Amino acid sequence: MSGLAPIPLPDGITSRQVATETGLDMHVLEAGAPDRPLLLLLHGFPELAFSWRRVMPALAAAGFWVVAPDQRGYGRTTGWDADYDGDLHAFALPNLVRDQVALIRALGRGHVHAVIGHDFGSPVSAWAALLRPDIFRSAVLMSAPFGGPPAIAALQGDVHGDLAALERPRKHYQWYYSTRQAAPDMDNPPHGLHAFLRAYFHMKSADWKANRPHPLTGWAATELAKLPTYYVMELGQDMPATVAPEMSGEHQIAACEWLTEDALAFYTAEFARTGFQGGLNWYRYATSPAFRRDLSVYAGKMIEVPVTFLAGAADWGTRQVPGALEAMETTACADYRGTHLIDGAGHWVQQEQPEAVVEKVLAFL
């Protein structure tokens, strides 16, 4: 890692590698004093520990030691295998929780004051709190609601066949991400990786004015087809083709303070180096029948530690799984402390509206 370019970080954030018992050499960003209560921040896809750069200094100034790792499959963390034909169970949710337990131990701590997860980091945080409440003493879930462990009964019906049979044929992005072709599509998009990521981040943000989320009535093709195409795609398109028509113009790019060209250039350089397969393997496990079977042993178990949920008001992530938000608020958490939808933010809430996120997180803590 020593030969890589410096990370464009705000003052007060440092970067280092931490060797762990799992074999991962985890790259972490940190802010604040190590004698303070520990906050662990877990990113999602296609992001990095870098996605927390706009909230870490303020959380540290409030009296916390703030640590954000590049998770398994991402960035400057090493020791993982991105081979499509490799060991997929390395990317199972319990193993991703194990990675964080090992990191906490390597940092010399026995627990964290709170685990805070965004996007796919949200289910990792939720499962961490559910499986090891002794270590993860509270949780802030962001953008992806936790509706509870999967039921023991198998899902009925073929929603993917129904999506493909619609008058406007569609496919679900998570199942596309699980295909062998997804990584090559995204690693080498026709307009270049920087342009692809700019369009992807833009289309899922509050800057894309078509994001007006509302509840869906159920997990059925006709309902899922109401989601934007970055979630339920055109059947014949890949993800670069899906977001390309929504590329920001020059003036929009120049005005985008939450994702400057320098910040995007860092994302671009990191994913150009690692590719996307490591992150896509998370989706491959999540869409496999083994995922539901392995985790259904916890069916009905609630998260017992305090939980709150934050998301952008323009984030379709809160509604992409029908009923998940309501289940989180009523049946998945024994000590639920509220849902907070933040104006002026879409999916990338901690990057788009960092001050509002810090305010809500500190109020919870």
C-alpha positions, 0 to 999 in steps of 0.5 A, spaced: 500 500 500 505 504 500 506 505 493 499 508 492 497 515 492 495 519 498 488 519 500 485 526 499 482 526 506 480 532 511 484 535 516 484 530 522 483 523 519 489 519 518 490 512 514 493 506 516 493 498 515 491 493 521 493 486 521 487 482 523 486 474 526 482 473 519 488 474 515 485 481 512 490 486 513 485 492 513 485 499 511 482 504 516 481 511 516 481 514 523 479 520 527 479 522 534 483 519 540 484 512 542 482 513 549 475 515 547 468 511 546 469 507 539 465 508 533 465 503 527 463 506 521 461 501 515 461 503 508 456 500 502 457 499 495 460 502 491 464 506 496 470 505 501 471 508 508 473 514 504 465 515 504 465 517 511 470 523 510 465 528 511 462 526 518 468 523 521 472 530 524 465 532 527 464 525 530 471 525 533 470 533 535 464 530 539 468 526 543 469 519 540 474 515 536 472 514 529 474 508 525 472 506 518 475 500 514 475 498 507 471 492 508 472 485 505 473 486 497 474 493 497 480 498 497 486 498 500 484 492 505 488 486 502 487 478 504 481 477 500 479 473 494 475 476 488 475 470 484 468 469 481 469 462 482 472 462 489 470 461 496 463 465 496 462 464 503 467 469 505 462 474 503 457 471 507 454 476 512 456 472 519 463 472 516 463 480 514 461 481 522 467 476 524 471 481 520 469 487 524 470 483 531 477 481 529 478 488 527 475 491 534 480 486 537 486 488 533 484 495 535 485 493 542 478 494 544 472 489 547 466 493 544 464 499 540 459 504 543 456 504 536 456 501 529 454 505 524 453 502 517 450 505 510 447 501 504 450 494 504 454 496 511 447 497 514 445 489 514 452 488 516 451 493 522 444 490 523 447 483 523 453 485 528 448 488 533 443 482 532 449 476 533 454 480 538 450 485 542 456 484 547 460 487 542 456 492 538 452 496 544 448 500 539 447 501 531 445 506 526 442 503 520 443 508 514 439 507 507 437 500 507 432 498 513 433 491 517 426 488 516 429 482 521 432 475 519 429 471 513 423 466 515 424 459 515 419 458 509 422 458 502 419 464 498 414 462 493 413 464 486 418 467 480 418 474 481 424 474 476 420 471 471 415 475 472 419 481 471 422 479 465 415 477 462 412 484 463 410 489 457 417 493 459 421 487 460 425 488 467 431 485 471 433 486 479 439 489 479 442 485 485 441 479 481 444 482 475 450 484 480 450 476 481 452 474 474 459 473 472 458 479 466 457 484 471 464 486 474 467 486 466 461 491 465 462 495 470 470 495 470 470 497 463 464 501 461 464 504 454 464 512 457 470 510 462 470 508 469 470 516 472 464 517 467 460 511 469 461 512 477 459 520 476 453 518 473 451 512 478 452 517 484 448 522 481 442 518 479 442 515 486 442 522 489 437 528 491 441 531 485 437 527 480 430 530 481 426 523 479 427 520 485 421 521 489 420 514 493 414 512 496 411 505 499 410 499 494 405 494 496 409 487 495 414 483 492 411 483 486 413 484 479 408 490 477 410 493 484 418 492 483 417 495 476 415 502 479 423 502 482 428 507 478 432 503 473 438 503 477 434 498 482 430 494 477 433 495 470 431 494 463 432 487 461 437 487 456 441 493 459 447 493 463 449 498 469 453 502 465 448 503 460 442 504 465 445 510 468 449 513 462 443 517 460 443 521 466 450 523 466 451 530 470 452 536 465 459 540 466 455 545 470 452 540 475 459 537 476 462 543 478 456 545 483 457 538 486 460 540 493 458 533 496 462 529 490 468 533 488 472 531 482 478 530 486 473 525 491 471 522 485 478 521 482 480 517 488 474 512 488 475 511 480 483 510 482 481 505 487 476 501 483 480 501 477 485 498 481 481 493 485 475 492 480 468 491 482 468 483 483 470 483 491 464 488 492 459 484 487 460 478 491 456 480 497 450 481 492 452 474 490 451 471 497 445 475 498 441 473 492 443 465 493 438 460 496 444 459 501 443 466 504 436 465 506 437 458 509 443 459 513 440 465 516 433 463 517 435 459 524 435 466 527 428 467 524 424 471 529 430 474 533 430 481 534 436 486 535 436 487 542 441 494 543 438 501 541 437 502 534 436 508 529 435 509 522 437 515 517 436 516 510 435 521 505 428 523 504 430 522 496 433 515 497 429 509 494 433 505 498 428 505 504 423 502 499 426 498 495 424 492 499 417 493 500 415 492 508 422 492 510 422 499 513 415 498 517 418 491 520 424 494 522 420 500 526 415 494 529 418 487 529 425 487 528 428 491 533 426 491 541 429 498 542 428 502 536 429 509 537 426 512 531 426 513 523 429 520 520 429 522 513 433 527 511 431 533 506 436 534 501 439 527 501 438 521 496 442 515 497 449 517 499 446 521 505 453 522 509 456 525 503 450 529 501 448 532 508 454 530 513 452 536 518 444 533 518 447 526 519 452 528 525 446 532 528 442 525 528 447 521 530 450 525 536 442 525 538 442 518 538 448 517 541 
